[in-house]
């Protein structure tokens, strides 16, 4: 997911430094985690390891919610479509209809065509039950060729 977020935020030419910083922070975090946890456990109780982790995760989550912007294209398009539809609704309530009418339709004033924006990803979105089932099923489906291939290799070596 981090690669996708970085590719949303930065242009291709500018991605090297952010990806290097992310990769470095993952390596440093893996190395420093046991060291810091040992220091905390030595000076307090082992429960404080989890308390400090909970506090730091809460601060990071709050920071992300308050200061970061959405970068996913489908979400941005959905928000834009919703905003445009609200704008058109207000205009229509005031009596302004945004449509191109022929001259006789415009003179009669009886035909009004409503303009609404739709996003394909909103229409194709599944319900939560099917998404949970898919999330539980997909890892096994991806791993099954690997497991079957390993089983075939062990059968071949035994022959």
VMD Tcl script that draws the C-alpha trace (Angstrom):
set ca {
  {0.00 0.00 0.00}
  {2.85 2.37 0.73}
  {4.14 2.10 -2.83}
  {0.69 3.01 -4.13}
  {0.39 6.00 -1.81}
  {3.86 7.25 -2.73}
  {3.08 6.84 -6.44}
  {-0.12 8.86 -5.91}
  {1.70 11.68 -4.16}
  {4.96 11.92 -6.11}
  {5.83 12.01 -9.79}
  {7.99 9.22 -11.22}
  {11.14 11.34 -11.11}
  {10.59 12.30 -7.45}
  {9.82 8.84 -5.97}
  {13.36 7.69 -5.18}
  {13.87 9.63 -1.95}
  {10.44 8.90 -0.41}
  {10.74 5.17 -1.19}
  {14.26 5.11 0.26}
  {13.05 6.87 3.42}
  {10.19 4.40 3.79}
  {12.43 1.38 3.25}
  {15.03 2.76 5.67}
  {12.44 3.46 8.35}
  {11.13 -0.11 8.09}
  {14.66 -1.47 8.57}
  {15.48 0.90 11.43}
  {12.15 0.17 13.13}
  {12.79 -3.56 12.96}
  {16.23 -3.12 14.46}
  {15.30 -0.60 17.16}
  {12.03 -2.24 18.27}
  {13.55 -4.90 20.52}
  {16.15 -2.46 21.86}
  {13.58 0.17 22.85}
  {11.19 -2.48 24.21}
  {13.98 -3.94 26.35}
  {14.80 -0.50 27.71}
  {11.14 0.14 28.57}
  {10.72 -3.27 30.21}
  {13.90 -2.81 32.23}
  {12.87 0.55 33.64}
  {9.11 -0.07 34.00}
  {6.88 -3.12 33.67}
  {6.46 -5.10 30.44}
  {2.91 -3.79 30.11}
  {4.25 -0.33 29.35}
  {5.63 -1.64 26.04}
  {2.05 -2.07 24.85}
  {0.85 1.16 26.44}
  {3.53 3.20 24.68}
  {2.81 1.44 21.41}
  {-0.91 2.17 21.81}
  {-0.21 5.84 22.58}
  {2.16 6.27 19.62}
  {-0.27 4.52 17.23}
  {-3.09 6.75 18.46}
  {-1.01 9.89 17.89}
  {-0.01 8.73 14.40}
  {-3.61 7.87 13.49}
  {-4.88 11.20 14.75}
  {-2.15 13.02 12.81}
  {-3.06 11.17 9.61}
  {-6.77 11.87 10.03}
  {-6.24 15.57 10.73}
  {-3.40 16.54 8.41}
  {-3.23 14.13 5.45}
  {-5.35 14.33 2.33}
  {-6.96 11.47 0.43}
  {-4.98 10.37 -2.64}
  {-6.98 7.44 -4.00}
  {-8.45 8.32 -7.39}
  {-11.81 6.57 -7.02}
  {-12.48 8.27 -3.68}
  {-11.57 11.68 -5.10}
  {-13.85 11.10 -8.10}
  {-16.71 10.01 -5.83}
  {-16.34 13.15 -3.75}
  {-16.23 15.32 -6.85}
  {-19.35 13.66 -8.30}
  {-21.19 14.09 -5.00}
  {-20.23 17.77 -4.82}
  {-21.31 18.40 -8.43}
  {-24.62 16.60 -7.89}
  {-25.34 18.73 -4.81}
  {-24.48 21.86 -6.80}
  {-26.85 20.83 -9.62}
  {-29.59 20.02 -7.08}
  {-29.35 23.52 -5.56}
  {-29.43 25.10 -9.02}
  {-32.50 23.05 -9.97}
  {-34.31 24.03 -6.76}
  {-33.78 27.65 -7.76}
  {-35.27 26.97 -11.20}
  {-32.10 26.74 -13.29}
  {-31.85 23.54 -15.32}
  {-28.51 22.71 -16.89}
  {-29.30 21.07 -20.20}
  {-29.06 21.74 -23.88}
  {-32.53 21.95 -25.34}
  {-33.70 22.45 -28.88}
  {-35.30 25.79 -29.68}
  {-38.89 24.47 -29.49}
  {-38.18 22.69 -26.17}
  {-36.65 25.85 -24.80}
  {-39.71 27.89 -25.86}
  {-42.22 25.50 -24.33}
  {-40.24 25.25 -21.10}
  {-41.84 21.95 -20.14}
  {-38.93 19.56 -20.70}
  {-36.18 19.55 -18.12}
  {-33.29 17.13 -18.22}
  {-31.46 16.48 -14.96}
  {-27.69 16.24 -15.07}
  {-26.11 13.82 -12.59}
  {-22.60 12.46 -12.27}
  {-21.85 8.81 -11.49}
  {-18.59 7.04 -10.69}
  {-18.16 3.51 -12.03}
  {-16.37 2.30 -8.89}
  {-19.38 3.38 -6.77}
  {-21.75 1.38 -8.94}
  {-19.48 -1.69 -8.94}
  {-18.88 -1.64 -5.18}
  {-19.94 -4.85 -3.47}
  {-21.64 -5.21 -0.13}
  {-19.56 -5.68 3.01}
  {-20.39 -9.40 3.35}
  {-19.05 -10.28 -0.11}
  {-15.94 -8.14 0.47}
  {-15.17 -9.97 3.74}
  {-15.66 -13.37 2.08}
  {-13.41 -12.33 -0.80}
  {-10.72 -11.07 1.61}
  {-10.78 -14.38 3.46}
  {-10.81 -16.50 0.29}
  {-8.25 -14.68 -1.85}
  {-5.04 -15.51 0.12}
  {-5.79 -19.24 -0.08}
  {-6.53 -18.95 -3.78}
  {-3.23 -17.16 -4.37}
  {-1.27 -19.65 -2.26}
  {-2.90 -22.81 -3.63}
  {-0.77 -23.00 -6.84}
  {2.37 -22.56 -4.74}
  {1.34 -25.28 -2.27}
  {0.31 -27.66 -5.07}
  {3.58 -26.99 -6.90}
  {5.62 -27.74 -3.75}
  {3.65 -30.97 -3.23}
  {4.36 -32.02 -6.82}
  {8.08 -31.33 -6.33}
  {8.22 -33.56 -3.22}
  {6.47 -36.37 -5.10}
  {8.99 -36.11 -7.92}
  {11.98 -36.23 -5.60}
  {10.67 -39.36 -3.85}
  {10.40 -41.23 -7.15}
}
mol new
graphics top color blue
foreach p $ca { graphics top sphere $p radius 0.5 }
foreach p [lrange $ca 0 end-1] q [lrange $ca 1 end] { graphics top cylinder $p $q radius 0.2 }
display resetview
